[in-house]
Amino acid sequence: MTRTTASYISRHKRFWEIDLVRTVALLGLLTFHTREVLYYFDLVHNPLRTGIWFWIRVVNCGLFIFPAGVALTISHSRRKGTASVMLRGLQLFGLGMAITLLSWLVVPDEYVRFGILHFFGIAFILAPLFLRFRYINLILGTAVTAIGIYLIEQGIFVNSPWLLWLVPYAFRTGTLDYWPLVPFFGLFLVGMFFGKILYPQGNRGFNISEISNPVASAVMLLGRHPLLVYLAHLPIIFGVLLALFPDKILPQIREVFSYLPF
């Protein structure tokens, strides 16, 4: 079934263009996190955290956040109600807290305080407040994004850990993953705006050919299951590198476990 107009859509129909953007974002994530793991085990000397690489990482994360806002409005248009949205947010935040605990045990100096799953958890909990808006989301989202970029570019950070979830925070020892609401909730709101405009009532509001190529469909399988890929990718990366470089990695793993408080 390959109808391409906005007049037809099933409740569970996916849009390949959204899956494609998520797939690109996941491939970027895999690239950066593989590099991070290589750096952690002293297999490379540049973690790609500064300069232009920092902003490439931000853009890559934006490819997660923007389509999440789009997809949220599509899902809400089809199912209505906000309880499921908030429940999803609580689930994501709970997964984020699990990663906080795990990272604190393994990398206590740079553990995750407010990573991407924490961010999505809060974003989904807040989203019902904005679902009825269109252009307010565009204006507010653009403003929040612009303010956040300005703060980061000017090196303006808060010192209170109680505000690190809201605005950029000055970490003393760094953190493995950090996405405060300012600026990133702005991207989420802009995504919600475009979701309303491009996919009214959960239908595609423009004509585009469907993809029937099995290879392309297989590649975009990543984008259909972003949470699963996100949760599984680091153990897989560790496993592959452990198989390739056991002499480098095993001693450091033993050292990490020697510091665990149990």
C-alpha distance (Angstrom), angle and dihedral (degrees) to the residues before:
residue distance angle dihedral
M1 . . .
T2 3.82 . .
R3 3.78 108.3 .
T4 3.82 107.8 154.1
T5 3.78 105.7 -169.3
A6 3.78 126.9 98.2
S7 3.82 90.3 -116.8
Y8 3.79 93.5 84.1
I9 3.73 133.6 47.1
S10 3.74 135.1 139.4
R11 3.75 122.1 -133.0
H12 3.80 92.2 -107.5
K13 3.80 99.9 36.1
R14 3.78 114.5 133.1
F15 3.79 125.9 -148.1
W16 3.77 112.9 -129.5
E17 3.81 93.8 -150.6
I18 3.82 90.8 62.8
D19 3.80 91.3 46.5
L20 3.81 88.8 49.9
V21 3.82 93.1 54.6
R22 3.80 90.2 48.2
T23 3.80 90.8 48.7
V24 3.81 91.1 53.3
A25 3.81 89.4 48.8
L26 3.80 91.8 49.8
L27 3.81 92.2 49.7
G28 3.81 88.7 52.2
L29 3.80 89.8 48.0
L30 3.80 91.4 51.4
T31 3.80 90.2 50.0
F32 3.80 95.5 50.0
H33 3.79 96.0 41.7
T34 3.80 92.0 47.9
R35 3.79 87.2 53.9
E36 3.82 90.3 48.4
V37 3.80 91.9 52.4
L38 3.81 91.0 47.3
Y39 3.81 88.7 51.5
Y40 3.80 92.6 47.4
F41 3.81 90.3 55.8
D42 3.83 92.9 44.5
L43 3.79 93.4 -111.9
V44 3.83 92.1 125.1
H45 3.80 131.0 21.9
N46 3.80 103.4 -142.9
P47 3.83 119.4 64.5
L48 3.83 93.3 -169.5
R49 3.80 93.0 -125.4
T50 3.80 102.7 128.4
G51 3.79 140.6 57.3
I52 3.78 118.3 3.7
W53 3.80 90.7 -9.7
F54 3.80 90.5 63.5
W55 3.79 91.3 56.9
I56 3.81 92.4 43.9
R57 3.80 86.7 56.4
V58 3.80 90.5 48.6
V59 3.82 91.3 51.1
N60 3.78 89.8 47.8
C61 3.80 90.7 52.5
G62 3.80 88.3 47.8
L63 3.80 86.9 60.4
F64 3.80 86.1 63.6
I65 3.78 97.3 42.9
F66 3.81 101.3 43.8
P67 3.83 96.8 52.4
A68 3.81 89.7 43.7
G69 3.80 88.1 62.0
V70 3.80 90.1 47.2
A71 3.80 92.8 48.4
L72 3.79 92.3 47.7
T73 3.81 92.5 59.5
I74 3.82 90.8 46.9
S75 3.79 91.4 51.5
H76 3.79 92.7 46.1
S77 3.82 92.0 48.8
R78 3.79 90.1 55.3
R79 3.78 100.2 41.8
K80 3.82 104.9 21.5
G81 3.78 119.0 -159.2
T82 3.79 125.5 88.9
A83 3.81 103.1 -134.0
S84 3.81 92.8 87.3
V85 3.80 90.8 49.7
M86 3.80 92.6 53.2
L87 3.81 91.7 43.8
R88 3.80 88.8 53.5
G89 3.78 88.3 51.5
L90 3.80 92.0 52.5
Q91 3.80 90.5 49.3
L92 3.79 92.3 50.8
F93 3.78 92.2 46.7
G94 3.80 89.6 50.1
L95 3.81 90.1 53.2
G96 3.79 88.1 48.9
M97 3.81 90.9 54.2
A98 3.81 89.6 50.4
I99 3.81 88.8 54.7
T100 3.82 89.0 48.0
L101 3.79 90.0 56.1
L102 3.80 94.4 44.3
S103 3.80 93.7 47.3
W104 3.83 90.8 47.1
L105 3.80 89.4 55.6
V106 3.81 94.3 47.3
V107 3.83 103.9 30.9
P108 3.83 106.2 18.1
D109 3.81 94.6 170.7
E110 3.81 94.2 56.0
Y111 3.77 104.7 23.5
V112 3.80 119.9 154.6
R113 3.81 112.2 -93.5
F114 3.80 100.0 168.9
G115 3.78 112.5 1.1
I116 3.76 133.7 165.1
L117 3.82 94.6 -73.9
H118 3.81 91.6 50.2
F119 3.79 87.3 49.7
F120 3.79 94.5 50.5
G121 3.79 90.3 46.1
I122 3.81 92.7 56.7
A123 3.83 92.1 39.1
F124 3.81 91.8 55.7
I125 3.80 91.8 45.6
L126 3.82 90.5 52.2
A127 3.81 95.7 39.7
P128 3.85 96.9 85.3
L129 3.81 88.1 64.8
F130 3.81 89.3 62.5
L131 3.80 104.3 35.0
R132 3.80 93.9 98.0
F133 3.81 93.4 54.9
R134 3.78 131.5 84.9
Y135 3.77 116.7 169.1
I136 3.79 92.6 21.6
N137 3.81 86.8 63.1
L138 3.81 90.7 50.9
I139 3.81 93.6 48.6
L140 3.79 96.1 41.6
G141 3.80 93.2 41.6
T142 3.80 92.7 50.6
A143 3.81 90.8 48.2
V144 3.81 93.9 48.7
T145 3.80 91.2 47.8
A146 3.81 93.1 47.5
I147 3.81 93.1 47.6
G148 3.79 91.6 49.4
I149 3.80 93.6 49.0
Y150 3.81 89.6 48.5
L151 3.81 92.0 51.3
I152 3.80 92.4 49.6
E153 3.81 94.2 44.6
Q154 3.82 91.6 49.1
G155 3.79 92.8 45.1
I156 3.80 92.6 -119.2
F157 3.80 108.4 155.3
V158 3.79 134.8 162.7
N159 3.79 119.9 -119.7
S160 3.79 98.5 -153.8
P161 3.83 113.2 97.0
W162 3.82 87.9 -153.6
L163 3.82 88.4 70.0
L164 3.81 99.7 43.1
W165 3.83 90.9 102.0
L166 3.78 91.0 56.7
V167 3.82 109.1 39.9
P168 3.83 135.5 10.5
Y169 3.80 110.7 -66.0
A170 3.81 129.1 -153.9
F171 3.81 104.3 -121.4
R172 3.78 114.6 -161.7
T173 3.79 96.4 -153.7
G174 3.79 101.5 20.0
T175 3.79 130.1 -115.0
L176 3.77 133.7 -116.2
D177 3.80 96.0 -128.8
Y178 3.79 129.7 12.7
W179 3.82 131.0 167.4
P180 3.84 114.7 159.8
L181 3.79 121.0 -167.6
V182 3.80 89.7 -108.3
P183 3.02 110.3 90.3
F184 3.80 101.9 1.1
F185 3.79 101.1 56.0
G186 3.79 84.7 59.9
L187 3.80 89.6 63.9
F188 3.79 89.1 49.0
L189 3.81 91.4 53.4
V190 3.81 91.8 47.7
G191 3.80 87.7 51.4
M192 3.82 89.3 52.5
F193 3.81 89.3 52.3
F194 3.80 93.2 52.1
G195 3.78 90.2 44.3
K196 3.81 88.7 59.5
I197 3.81 92.6 45.5
L198 3.80 101.1 41.1
Y199 3.81 98.8 34.0
P200 3.83 106.9 34.2
Q201 3.81 112.6 -172.4
G202 3.80 88.6 -1.3
N203 3.81 92.3 -62.2
R204 3.77 126.0 119.2
G205 3.80 104.9 -104.0
F206 3.80 95.8 -158.5
N207 3.79 136.9 50.4
I208 3.77 119.7 -103.9
S209 3.77 132.1 153.5
E210 3.77 117.8 -104.5
I211 3.80 118.8 -120.5
S212 3.79 115.3 -119.4
N213 3.83 97.7 165.9
P214 3.83 106.6 120.8
V215 3.81 92.9 -148.8
A216 3.81 92.3 54.0
S217 3.79 90.4 45.3
A218 3.79 90.3 51.9
V219 3.81 92.1 50.4
M220 3.80 91.4 49.5
L221 3.79 90.1 52.5
L222 3.80 85.4 91.1
G223 3.79 90.3 60.1
R224 3.80 91.7 51.9
H225 3.79 92.0 60.3
P226 3.82 106.1 33.5
L227 3.81 97.0 151.8
L228 3.80 93.2 50.3
V229 3.81 91.3 48.0
Y230 3.80 91.0 47.4
L231 3.80 93.1 51.8
A232 3.81 94.3 44.1
H233 3.79 102.8 40.5
L234 3.81 100.1 79.5
P235 3.83 96.0 50.0
I236 3.81 88.0 48.6
I237 3.81 92.4 49.0
F238 3.81 90.7 48.4
G239 3.79 91.1 48.4
V240 3.81 94.4 50.3
L241 3.81 93.5 46.5
L242 3.79 91.2 46.0
A243 3.80 89.0 54.9
L244 3.82 91.7 47.5
F245 3.82 100.2 40.3
P246 3.83 108.4 23.0
D247 3.81 93.7 150.8
K248 3.80 91.3 56.9
I249 3.78 99.9 39.7
L250 3.81 107.2 36.4
P251 3.82 96.2 63.2
Q252 3.82 91.6 51.3
I253 3.80 91.8 47.3
R254 3.81 89.6 53.1
E255 3.80 89.4 49.3
V256 3.81 91.8 51.3
F257 3.79 92.1 50.3
S258 3.78 91.1 48.2
Y259 3.84 88.7 65.0
L260 3.80 96.3 49.7
P261 3.82 112.7 117.2
F262 3.82 94.5 -122.1
